[in-house]
Each structure stands twice: as structure tokens, then as C-alpha cells.
């Protein structure tokens, strides 16, 4: 941010990559007590099944941060659950909070004139600034040729895999999609001008790049297939390549609420304009309609069919099938019964996965995930079947199919539960669909038995765990606001409470949501934790999500005020209204600042991560590629009336009203909410009330490094110990 340079401040250095103001020594006992909670939080995430064409190596690539590593690493596990093998693939250390955004397995490519088999295309930034670059991962033993060391290649010893950088600039690359045939790669990038996110394609086979298997660096060639359109910033997202490699489904991200659907023809050499898709019979306003996760059928005979999730017909995002040739729609979960849905579901759907044999998705039922499947053949073809897990704890939050290796019924599923984050299991649907049953309401369901990958689970909790409870309260205008609520004693005694507000604001605290210090707060401090889904949250329909837009921004802050009233008036037997702290990150950080501005006398303290302090400066300084999208949510600061409103509600301009202690942690490389937002708050608030500030080096919008995570969490615990629990506030 212009005028706010971290180098102008006299920081202490209490830990690696931490620059601090007014952060004193943290007792070692806190670090020691946090170990068991940190271990349980180090879960596993799915990248996908490997695609080598070799039957002797059927495996899955996963992400996990081992105890000693500074950042998360990539691993290989056999797809056979009987094996406990866990092979680490990445060892490179570039001394930063680098982020691997995606790791897309490939059959191979011939970009350097020789077949380089297997491996993946990786999207990674280097410092957390989200200038993601494209990288090629491969292992020489899989390829036809052994490539010499390439200029700029990462040192991954002792790992056998290699990493070559394919793009060499400061632009951002993401949304990598590979065709089912492995002939085509599609991705999005800001490389045209640093602002507009456009879509490009490149060949994986018969690429004829002219490059050779030599040490010289390689620049990935590409062809523009979706260029800038209209006024403002274009933000294209490539979603799916048709099974015949003739079309690409795209969405244009204007905002969370406005995301139209396009299809572009990619045959031939001429660039064609993407064509806007308008579904028949839509009932919602165009500018309030979103199309997400469009996926082409994987059946060559149905290459023209597109499955997607949209709120074009009702308040909720529902699954539909669109025939691009006939121009007809089949409603799969749309809750409007007059549209003859296969199974109306009055909740938001997400996680759409299309295989040759079935369609999978999840319904978000008040923050709990329910999995569904639609088989394409057999006795229950085109029935929407709820998938119930036998003898299993946890919700499915992500999954991947092994269809590219010819096993479309084989899924690896990422589960979360209130006990542990990120454990993986195998689900085989090859026989499951043969034994459907009806429940008491007459709806079809199937029972599946997950088989856990023993090596892909975090350490079992060595502490008490507490399931969430759904808490609701009526806000100032009668709106019902849902929360996830945890109490250390089941509500039997009155205890202090931490209110943690999610970011986004287009996000949701679900039954799987837990901050890093969650377990410590419950068990060591005996605190309750409330995760409110204030207006503007997702998961409850688009009208609820839009209730905080622009001039309604502070209505979400009022929700927190009414929650404080609810605690004081209706929860006296279980919560201490005299001991409340508020926490949050990103937009949740703004909510912390705003809550302290309005409710300092009712709060013991506040803790904010990378929060927005001044709306106009945030909008002017956030990354160019995302500025227009944020203006739709928060307001356009270039408009005089809007700017006056944003100035009036900005916490920075009301910072003198903050009379409760404040702790801030912010990434120095944050391109979404620049670190100047935190420094400006320090300049004002620290003169009036106790305040701590941590600036995290080589970190962006969210912390990735072990040293940063562990120190900032311990600092938060120490801060809460002194200002939430202690009488010497």
C-alpha cells in the first residue's frame, strides 16, 4: 500500500519469518500444550489419481504437512487400501509460504521433443502473493528419455521427482483443466495485461513446440481461446473440456452472485468467440444468477450434455442437466416441484463430479454435508440416491474419481469430522447402486462402506473433542441467523466464549469448520466457541447471501450485536456475557474491527487476521485481477456517494472508538488485503489501547509456514489468556 512500508517500523523478531510490534515473550508451556492440537490439524487433502498408463502403479497424490516440514508436501499412496505405503514426493524448500494450488495428473506430454510420461502439471506461487506459475512435475524412470538438469529446475533431493518451471513472469495462472484424451490442456491467466483473466489452450501430444530435451528453459506455448469481453475486467474460468475435445465450458466470474455460462468451440485454427448459454425457462434475474461447476458428460454418445449447478430457477443452487443440441433442461434437484425435478432438494448443492457411470454431488443441509449419486445405468438409472456411510464418522468434503484409469466407480473421498481434519478413504460404487432402499419418507438411498487409508489420517486426538450444535437467533429485522456452537461442558456451566467470524463474506462456517486454536480454547481454557453465519454467508440461498451487499454492509455487523444480546439474555446459564472475544480473518477481520468499533464495551478483546480496515484503500490496492469482482460485493469506491458511505463505515476512520485490546496478524505479501491495512490500524489503535501486531514474512492471504502458524497461534492463545480470561484486563 503506498505510504505504508513495513520497513518503516521497528519490529522485533520473535520467530522465523515473524516481525512483531508489542508482542512479548510467550510462555513455552503454550507451545508445548499446542503440539497435540497442531498434530491433529495436520490432515491430508486429495490431488487426484495418478495417470501413468501403468497397471503396476495405481496410486493417488495427496497433500500433507509432516511434523518437521515448514510447508505442506506432496505424497503418493497406493490406491489399494490394504497398503500402508506413504511415499514423499516433494522436498524442495524455497524458504517461503509457497502455495501449491493444484496438482493435475497427466498421462504425459511431448513439449521437449520426447515423451515425458506421467507426473502432473502443478500450479504454485513462491511467496504467497498468488502470482501462481505453471510447473511440470515428472519422474525420469517413467519417460522415454532422461532429461538433463534444466535451468531454473527446483532442487528436490532426495526426492526422485523433478520440477520444471513452464512460465516465467509475475502474472497469475490457475484453473488448469486436462481433456479426457490427454491431448489438450486449458488454463486461465492474466498474462495478457496483468489484469484480465483470459483462457488459453496448448497441446499435450503432437505439440511441435520446437523445444528439445536440453538444459535450456522452456516457455509453454499457448493459444488464446477466450479473450476480453465487455467493459471492466474480464475474469474467465475454464470449467470442462468436452469428451470429443471440441468444446470448452467457461464461466465469467463477475461476482459470487453473477456468473454466466459460456461455451467456446476450439476445433480448427481460428479463434472463435465464446457463446453465452441461456437455459430455457429461467425465472431469476440474469444479474442475480450464477452457473458453477459445468461438466460435460463423459459418455462419447452424450458429449453434448452439460451438467451444472445453478440458481437460475430458484433461491438455491441446484443440479440440472442441459442438452446443448436440443436446448432442453432436466431438473435434478431444483426444489420447484412444477419443474418436475428428479428429487427436489431445498438446500444448496455443490461438489459436482461427473464420471462415465454416475453423477455425484453434495447437499449442504444447514452446514452438514450429505452426499448423493445418480447412476446412469442399471435398475436405479437416473434416480437420485442419497449415499449413507456405514459405521462412519465425518462428512465428505471432497472426492476424486479414477475414471481416467478406467475405474470410474472408484472414488477417494476426503472426510472431516469434529474429531479430525482431513482423513481419506476409498469408496467403491461398482456394486453399491444395485442395493438401493427407500427411507421412511419414500426417498431412495444406498449404503456405502468407506475403507480408510490408514497412512492418510492425522494423529488421533489426544484430548476431549466436542460435536457442534446448531444455534439460531433472530436478528434486529427478524432474520434467523444460524451458528455452529461448541461448549466444553455441554452447556451445563457458564463459560467465556470466543465468536469466530468467517471470511468471504461469501463463505460459511459448517460442521467441519474449526480454527487452529479451537481445541485449545475448549479444553485448556474451558471456553465455548461460536461460529456465526451472519447475513451475506453462503449455504442458505442467494437472497440470504445478498443481504449484506454494498449499503447493507453494516447489517451483518448488527447481527453480531444481536448475537451479543442473545448471549446476555438467553444463554446466561451456559455463557458469560462479561467474557466475550471476537476473532476472524479477511472479511472476518473486518468484522472484528467493526465489532470493536461498535461493541468495545461488551467485548474483552479482538483478534484479526489480514482484515480490511479501510474500504476505499482496500478496493484501490487489492490485486487488479479481482478489483471489479470485489466492487460488486462491497461497492464501487469511484462513485462519490458509495465512497462517502465506505469512508463512513471503515473501521480505520472510527478506530478511536476501539477501547478493547486488539491483536493483528497479517501476511507481508498479501495481494488481496495489502499489509498496509494492518499498519494503518496500528498507527491509530496502539495510541489508545493495548495492541499487538505480527507481520508475517513471505506469507500471503493465509499462513502456510510451520513457524508462522505455530507462533501466531501461540500468540493468540497468550493474548486471550491475558485479556479474555484474566481479571487484569
C-alpha positions, -999 to 999 in steps of 0.1 A, spaced: 0 0 0 15 34 -10 29 52 21 29 22 43 62 3 42 68 -24 69 105 -13 68 95 20 85 86 2 117 109 -10 145 99 -47 146 112 -73 170 119 -108 155 104 -133 180 103 -162 155 113 -172 120 95 -150 94 77 -131 122 81 -93 126 63 -81 157 52 -49 174 45 -51 211 44 -89 212 62 -100 244 77 -134 253 52 -163 250 54 -189 277 69 -222 265 40 -241 281 17 -227 255 38 -240 226 41 -274 244 3 -276 251 -4 -267 214 16 -296 200 -12 -322 203 -37 -298 187 -13 -289 158 -7 -326 151 -44 -334 148 -48 -304 124 -22 -317 100 -46 -336 78 -45 -349 43 -60 -335 11 -66 -351 -23 -49 -340 -56 -61 -369 -77 -53 -404 -90 -21 -407 -110 -25 -413 -147 6 -431 -160 -9 -458 -181 9 -484 -160 -11 -510 -142 17 -517 -117 14 -482 -102 -22 -474 -93 -18 -445 -69 -32 -413 -55 -14 -380 -50 -22 -363 -17 -10 -332 3 1 -333 39 25 -313 61 47 -336 81 56 -326 116 91 -313 108 84 -296 75 79 -258 72 52 -262 45 28 -288 31 44 -315 9 31 -339 -18 29 -377 -12 20 -408 -32 -2 -435 -17 -13 -468 -34 -50 -468 -44 -53 -502 -27 -63 -495 9 -46 -527 20 -13 -510 16 1 -486 42 28 -472 20 33 -434 20 59 -420 -3 70 -384 0 75 -367 -34 85 -331 -26 114 -320 -6 122 -286 -21 125 -258 3 123 -223 -11 121 -206 23 86 -191 19 49 -197 24 46 -210 -11 12 -225 -21 6 -254 -43 -29 -245 -56 -34 -276 -78 -15 -307 -89 -32 -321 -121 -20 -356 -130 -11 -361 -167 -6 -392 -189 23 -373 -204 34 -346 -230 60 -342 -257 68 -305 -253 105 -311 -254 105 -334 -284 104 -366 -263 76 -383 -244 77 -373 -208 52 -397 -192 31 -394 -160 36 -368 -134 15 -337 -133 10 -300 -141 14 -280 -109 1 -245 -101 23 -229 -74 33 -194 -62 66 -187 -45 58 -163 -17 21 -164 -10 14 -134 -33 -8 -156 -55 12 -149 -87 8 -186 -94 30 -201 -121 28 -234 -140 53 -261 -133 59 -296 -147 64 -325 -123 78 -358 -136 99 -388 -128 126 -398 -153 120 -435 -148 86 -431 -165 98 -413 -196 113 -423 -229 143 -400 -223 163 -389 -194 163 -351 -194 194 -332 -183 192 -307 -154 171 -278 -167 179 -242 -160 157 -230 -131 147 -265 -121 140 -269 -84 163 -289 -62 141 -317 -49 167 -340 -34 163 -367 -21 130 -370 -39 131 -387 -73 106 -363 -89 117 -332 -108 101 -297 -112 105 -276 -143 90 -241 -144 69 -235 -175 60 -199 -171 85 -171 -162 67 -139 -152 48 -122 -124 13 -130 -138 -12 -154 -123 -21 -188 -138 -48 -212 -125 -79 -233 -133 -59 -260 -151 -81 -285 -170 -69 -315 -190 -90 -333 -216 -101 -369 -211 -80 -378 -241 -49 -362 -226 -44 -343 -259 -53 -308 -246 -45 -286 -217 -66 -255 -209 -58 -228 -183 -66 -193 -172 -40 -165 -169 -36 -127 -165 -6 -128 -188 -23 -106 -215 -21 -74 -194 -18 -84 -157 -55 -75 -151 -78 -96 -173 -80 -133 -167 -83 -150 -201 -83 -186 -212 -56 -204 -232 -51 -239 -246 -20 -259 -255 -14 -293 -270 0 -321 -249 5 -345 -278 19 -336 -312 27 -302 -297 56 -294 -322 70 -267 -299 105 -269 -314 120 -273 -279 145 -301 -271 154 -323 -242 183 -299 -232 191 -277 -202 176 -245 -217 145 -231 -200 112 -238 -217 83 -213 -222 49 -230 -225 33 -221 -258 -4 -214 -258 -34 -203 -279 -59 -177 -267 -94 -192 -267 -114 -167 -246 -104 -131 -249 -116 -99 -230 -152 -90 -235 -173 -60 -224 -163 -32 -200 -143 -36 -169 -122 -66 -160 -128 -100 -176 -124 -130 -153 -129 -162 -173 -128 -196 -156 -123 -227 -178 -145 -254 -163 -147 -285 -185 -135 -299 -219 -160 -320 -239 -151 -356 -242 -146 -351 -280 -122 -322 -274 -144 -299 -295 -157 -275 -268 -148 -259 -236 -174 -248 -210 -165 -215 -193 -179 -192 -167 -173 -154 -164 -169 -145 -128 -184 -111 -123 -192 -118 -86 -204 -147 -65 -240 -139 -74 -234 -132 -111 -216 -158 -130 -229 -165 -166 -221 -197 -186 -204 -198 -220 -193 -225 -244 -165 -219 -269 -156 -241 -300 -119 -250 -301 -117 -270 -333 -97 -256 -362 -71 -228 -360 -94 -198 -360 -102 -183 -326 -140 -182 -320 -159 -161 -296 -174 -178 -266 -212 -181 -269 -234 -171 -240 -256 -200 -228 -292 -191 -218 -311 -220 -202 -348 -223 -211 -375 -211 -187 -352 -194 -162 -371 -174 -136 -344 -154 -118 -328 -121 -129 -297 -125 -151 -275 -104 -129 -285 -124 -98 -278 -158 -114 -248 -180 -111 -237 -210 -130 -210 -231 -114 -192 -264 -120 -204 -270 -155 -192 -305 -165 -196 -322 -199 -208 -358 -200 -180 -383 -200 -200 -406 -224 -190 -400 -261 -226 -406 -271 -237 -378 -248 -208 -354 -255 -233 -325 -259 -248 -329 -224 -237 -305 -197 -243 -310 -160 -241 -279 -138 -252 -262 -106 -273 -231 -109 -297 -208 -91 -314 -197 -123 -347 -213 -113 -349 -206 -75 -332 -192 -45 -309 -223 -41 -281 -236 -63 -294 -268 -78 -281 -295 -101 -295 -296 -137 -286 -313 -169 -286 -292 -201 -287 -307 -236 -268 -282 -257 -282 -296 -290 -318 -298 -281 -318 -268 -258 -336 -286 -230 -331 -289 -193 -336 -318 -169 -340 -306 -133 -322 -330 -110 -325 -312 -76 -343 -279 -83 -368 -276 -54 -396 -261 -75 -419 -291 -80 -436 -277 -111 -403 -282 -129 -406 -320 -123 -372 -325 -106 -358 -360 -102 -355 -353 -64 -362 -318 -51 -337 -307 -25 -344 -274 -6 -307 -268 1 -276 -256 -18 -257 -282 -37 -220 -283 -45 -191 -307 -53 -204 -318 -87 -184 -348 -102 -193 -364 -135 -180 -399 -144 -190 -422 -173 -211 -442 -149 -226 -417 -124 -231 -382 -112 -220 -373 -77 -227 -341 -56 -233 -329 -21 -262 -311 -4 -253 -286 23 -280 -291 49 -276 -264 75 -239 -268 75 -238 -306 73 -228 -324 41 -249 -351 25 -236 -370 -5 -258 -380 -34 -253 -401 -66 -272 -405 -98 -262 -437 -117 -266 -436 -155 -274 -473 -159 -288 -502 -141 -320 -508 -120 -318 -473 -105 -307 -454 -135 -314 -416 -132 -326 -420 -96 -311 -395 -71 -297 -417 -44 -286 -404 -10 -252 -421 -1 -252 -431 36 -219 -442 51 -220 -473 72 -203 -471 106 -186 -439 97 -180 -406 113 -175 -374 93 -187 -356 63 -174 -359 27 -160 -325 17 -141 -335 -15 -137 -365 -38 -119 -376 -69 -126 -405 -94 -102 -429 -110 -121 -428 -143 -91 -418 -164 -76 -452 -155 -108 -470 -164 -122 -472 -129 -150 -446 -128 -167 -463 -98 -136 -460 -76 -135 -428 -56 -111 -414 -30 -130 -392 -5 -117 -365 18 -136 -366 51 -137 -341 80 -153 -346 114 -154 -328 147 -126 -351 158 -101 -348 130 -95 -327 98 -85 -344 65 -87 -381 66 -90 -401 33 -110 -432 24 -118 -453 -6 -154 -457 -18 -161 -484 -45 -195 -478 -61 -193 -507 -86 -219 -527 -66 -234 -501 -43 -261 -490 -68 -275 -525 -70 -290 -523 -35 -310 -492 -31 -336 -488 -4 -364 -464 5 -364 -444 37 -394 -435 58 -401 -406 35 -400 -427 4 -367 -414 -8 -341 -437 -23 -307 -442 -6 -278 -466 -8 -253 -476 19 -216 -475 12 -187 -486 34 -157 -463 33 -123 -481 37 -98 -458 54 -63 -452 41 -45 -458 74 -15 -438 63 -36 -408 52 -51 -397 85 -39 -371 111 -29 -382 145 -60 -393 166 -69 -365 191 -52 -369 225 -78 -346 240 -115 -343 245 -135 -335 214 -169 -318 212 -195 -321 184 -211 -289 171 -246 -279 179 -268 -257 156 -276 -224 173 -300 -199 158 -311 -164 169 -334 -137 155 -316 -106 144 -328 -70 145 -351 -74 115 -364 -108 123 -339 -127 101 -329 -160 116 -291 -163 118 -276 -198 122 -243 -206 140 -222 -236 148 -218 -238 186 -193 -257 207 -194 -258 245 -168 -276 267 -194 -289 292 -225 -294 270 -239 -261 282 -241 -271 319 -219 -243 332 -214 -206 322 -181 -201 305 -163 -175 284 -169 -175 247 -150 -167 215 -170 -157 185 -152 -165 153 -165 -148 121 -157 -164 87 -142 -145 58 -156 -142 23 -181 -129 30 -194 -155 5 -185 -184 27 -199 -205 55 -190 -219 89 -200 -256 86 -199 -286 109 -163 -291 97 -152 -255 104 -127 -251 133 -100 -225 138 -64 -238 146 -69 -229 183 -103 -244 186 -94 -274 207 -71 -254 229 -99 -229 237 -124 -257 246 -101 -279 266 -73 -258 281 -93 -226 286 -128 -241 291 -142 -216 266 -171 -220 243 -168 -212 206 -195 -198 183 -191 -196 145 -219 -173 133 -231 -173 97 -242 -137 95 -262 -124 66 -240 -125 35 -230 -161 41 -234 -188 16 -253 -220 22 -288 -205 28 -297 -193 -7 -287 -163 -28 -311 -139 -11 -295 -145 23 -261 -141 6 -270 -108 -9 -284 -93 24 -251 -75 32 -243 -61 -3 -229 -25 -5 -251 -2 15 -263 -31 37 -227 -38 48 -232 -29 85 -263 -51 88 -240 -80 92 -222 -62 120 -257 -56 136 -261 -94 135 -231 -97 159 -246 -71 182 -278 -91 184 -258 -122 190 -243 -104 220 -278 -96 231 -288 -132 227 -259 -145 248 -267 -120 275 -304 -125 276 -310 -161 266 -278 -181 274 -269 -169 309 -267 -205 322 -240 -215 297 -221 -184 285 -206 -154 304 -217 -123 286 -189 -104 305 -162 -125 289 -165 -124 251 -138 -122 225 -143 -118 187 -120 -133 161 -119 -135 123 -98 -134 91 -100 -115 58 -136 -102 57 -139 -118 92 -110 -95 101 -131 -65 90 -160 -79 111 -136 -79 141 -126 -43 136 -162 -32 131 -174 -52 161 -148 -35 182 -158 -1 168 -195 -7 177 -193 -30 207 -160 -25 225 -177 -20 259 -192 -55 255 -161 -73 243 -130 -83 262 -108 -82 231 -105 -89 194 -81 -108 172 -79 -102 134 -60 -119 106 -54 -99 74 -86 -78 79 -100 -50 58 -96 -17 77 -104 10 51 -128 1 23 -116 26 -4 -79 18 0 -86 -19 1 -105 -16 -32 -79 6 -48 -50 -17 -38 -63 -52 -40 -49 -72 -69 -60 -57 -103 -75 -90 -114 -100 -92 -86 -109 -55 -81 -140 -53 -102 -154 -85 -86 -150 -71 -51 -167 -38 -62 -198 -57 -70 -199 -70 -34 -186 -40 -14 -194 -11 -37 -175 10 -63 -153 35 -45 -151 56 -77 -187 66 -72 -188 96 -49 -219 85 -30 -206 50 -25 -172 63 -14 -187 85 12 -206 56 26 -175 34 26 -155 61 43 -181 64 70 -182 27 78 -145 20 75 -131 8 109 -99 29 103 -120 61 103 -136 50 135 -106 35 152 -106 59 181 -138 41 193 -119 9 198 -114 5 236 -108 -32 238 -73 -48 233 -66 -58 197 -42 -84 181 -35 -84 144 -16 -109 122 -11 -101 85 9 -116 56 35 -92 42 29 -105 6 -9 -104 8 -22 -93 -26 -58 -94 -16 -58 -73 15 -24 -55 15 -5 -53 47 -9 -15 49 -44 -21 62 -29 -36 94 -1 -10 97 -26 19 95 -47 3 122 -16 0 144 -8 37 139 -41 47 154 -53 20 178 -20 14 195 -20 50 208 -53 45 226 -54 8 238 -32 -22 241 -24 -37 207 -1 -64 192 8 -67 156 26 -96 137 37 -91 101 44 -125 86 72 -126 60 68 -145 27 32 -151 36 1 -140 17 -37 -142 24 -35 -171 48 -5 -186 66 13 -217 52 47 -219 71 50 -240 102 70 -214 121 44 -187 113 13 -209 121 27 -221 154 39 -187 166 8 -167 156 -14 -193 172 6 -193 204 5 -155 204 -33 -156 201 -36 -180 230 -13 -159 251 -34 -128 242 -67 -144 250 -52 -158 283 -44 -122 294 -74 -103 281 -103 -128 279 -97 -150 309 -77 -127 333 -94 -102 355 -65 -78 349 -79 -67 316 
